[in-house]
Amino acid sequence: MTLLMSTADRLRDLRLLRLSGATLRQVLWTVAAETTFVVALGSVLGALTALPSLLGVRAGLRGTFGVPVRLIVPAAPVAAAVAGCLVLALAASVLPARVALAKETRAGAG
């Protein structure tokens, strides 16, 4: 929902890009690139935030049971979660921008 509202708030900027000569495709690629960057940054910051907690749980289990505990973070579910977030974020940002700018293009042509 936040990305949808953010895209709606940025329509003026996107229109300015169109007026300065950017094609609809170029504007949409810009929105997609920004969204991808935000998801990547959020994923990295989320991982860095979770890491101390995971290390603390590992240390607690090792101290409680007295056996070595390996920290295993399966890559496939993490990658699937990040990919799912990326798909949802792109849908929430690129699709509204496309609809708004396409309506504008049709209105300007008629």
Secondary structure, DSSP 8 states (H G I E B T S, - for coil): -HHHHHHHHTHHHHHHHHHTT--HHHHHHHHHHHHHHHHHHHHHHHHHHHHHHHHHHHHHHHHHH-S-------HHHHHHHHHHHHHHHHHHHHHHHHHHHHHHHHHHH-
